[in-house]
Amino acid sequence: MNPALVLIATYIVITAVLQFVGFVVSWLVEMVYPTFGLATFLALFLSMFWLAWPIAVRISGAWAPEVGPGAPRPGSGS
């Protein structure tokens, strides 16, 4: 499977999970402090996109083949 495809799919799944967590946290904040609910949501919404990328790179890196001087190239037949 294409490593870029795995990375993007992993990023989308991780982002969706983190966005749900951010929504729940902002909803709980809004229950206690209604004036801070929207600000919390926006801060978490934007930061989860930033946070999801390194997590997705680390997770998908476990599935990527290692490339080195002695590694066969794709399509080389060896």
Secondary structure, 3 states (H helix, E strand, C coil): CCHHHHHHHHHHHHHHHHHHHHHHHHHHHHHHCHHHHHHHHHHHHHHHHHHHHHHHHHHHHCCCCCCCCCCCCCCCCC
